[in-house]
């Protein structure tokens, strides 16, 4: 079990995907995803294994939820700064978490 204080240590924010690039160097199929979290945090990047459900360009302009306070992590030649959140679909492919309606970038989950 975790406490509310444990949960509050995670900084989960909403942002808008502003760029998506192929990541052919990744070991598993992945994309480089750049997310705008507003003026406080700016644009952060991540490597995301979401090509099965989101590799068709559908991510651009979409709002997503991400953990923004993990330390950066090297993924091959790319530095990942955030962790975009998702759930497995019936085929165990990632489907990203997003708000039900547009909200301001940078909003914190509560």
C-alpha positions as CSV (number, residue, x, y, z in Angstrom):
1,X,0.0,0.0,0.0
2,X,1.1,3.6,-0.6
3,X,0.1,6.7,1.2
4,X,-1.2,9.9,-0.2
5,X,2.2,11.4,0.4
6,X,3.7,8.7,-1.8
7,X,1.2,9.5,-4.6
8,X,1.9,13.3,-4.3
9,X,5.6,12.7,-5.0
10,X,4.6,11.9,-8.6
11,X,4.2,15.0,-10.7
12,X,1.7,14.0,-13.4
13,X,0.9,16.7,-15.9
14,X,-1.0,17.2,-19.1
15,X,0.6,18.4,-22.3
16,X,0.0,18.6,-26.0
17,X,2.1,16.6,-28.5
18,X,3.9,19.1,-30.7
19,X,6.2,16.8,-32.7
20,X,6.5,13.1,-33.4
21,X,9.6,11.6,-35.1
22,X,10.6,8.1,-36.1
23,X,13.1,6.3,-33.8
24,X,14.7,3.6,-36.0
25,X,17.6,3.1,-33.6
26,X,15.3,1.8,-30.8
27,X,15.5,-1.9,-30.0
28,X,11.7,-2.2,-30.1
29,X,9.5,-0.1,-32.4
30,X,9.2,3.4,-30.9
31,X,8.6,7.0,-31.6
32,X,10.3,10.2,-30.3
33,X,7.5,12.3,-28.9
34,X,7.8,16.0,-27.9
35,X,5.2,17.3,-25.5
36,X,4.4,21.0,-24.6
37,X,3.6,21.3,-20.9
38,X,3.1,25.1,-21.0
39,X,5.3,28.0,-19.9
40,X,6.4,26.5,-16.5
41,X,7.9,23.2,-17.9
42,X,8.2,23.9,-21.7
43,X,8.6,21.1,-24.2
44,X,9.9,17.8,-22.9
45,X,10.7,14.7,-24.9
46,X,10.4,10.9,-24.6
47,X,10.8,7.7,-26.4
48,X,7.5,5.9,-26.5
49,X,6.7,2.3,-27.7
50,X,3.3,3.3,-29.0
51,X,3.7,2.6,-32.7
52,X,0.9,-0.1,-32.9
53,X,-1.9,2.3,-31.8
54,X,-0.4,5.7,-32.4
55,X,2.1,5.3,-35.3
56,X,-0.1,6.8,-37.9
57,X,0.3,10.5,-37.0
58,X,-2.7,10.5,-34.6
59,X,-0.5,11.7,-31.7
60,X,0.2,15.2,-33.2
61,X,-1.9,17.7,-31.4
62,X,-3.3,15.2,-28.9
63,X,-3.1,15.9,-25.1
64,X,-1.5,13.2,-23.0
65,X,-0.7,12.6,-19.4
66,X,2.9,12.1,-18.3
67,X,5.1,11.8,-15.2
68,X,7.5,14.8,-15.5
69,X,9.6,14.4,-12.4
70,X,11.5,11.2,-13.1
71,X,15.2,11.7,-13.8
72,X,16.2,11.7,-17.5
73,X,16.9,8.2,-18.9
74,X,19.1,7.3,-21.8
75,X,17.3,5.2,-24.5
76,X,19.9,4.4,-27.1
77,X,21.2,7.6,-28.6
78,X,18.1,9.6,-27.2
79,X,17.6,11.1,-23.8
80,X,14.0,10.5,-22.5
81,X,12.8,13.2,-20.0
82,X,9.3,12.1,-19.2
83,X,7.1,9.0,-19.0
84,X,3.9,9.2,-21.0
85,X,1.2,7.2,-19.3
86,X,-0.9,4.5,-21.0
87,X,-2.9,1.3,-20.6
88,X,-2.6,-2.0,-22.5
89,X,-5.4,-2.7,-25.0
90,X,-6.7,-6.2,-25.7
91,X,-3.6,-7.0,-27.7
92,X,-1.3,-5.6,-25.0
93,X,-0.4,-2.5,-27.1
94,X,-0.2,0.9,-25.4
95,X,-3.2,3.2,-25.6
96,X,-2.3,6.6,-24.1
97,X,-4.1,8.3,-21.3
98,X,-5.6,11.7,-22.2
99,X,-8.2,14.1,-20.7
100,X,-11.8,13.7,-21.8
101,X,-11.9,17.3,-23.0
102,X,-9.1,19.9,-23.7
103,X,-7.5,21.4,-20.6
104,X,-4.6,23.9,-20.2
105,X,-1.1,22.5,-20.8
106,X,0.8,21.9,-17.6
107,X,-2.2,21.1,-15.4
108,X,-1.3,18.7,-12.6
109,X,-3.3,15.5,-12.0
110,X,-5.2,15.4,-8.7
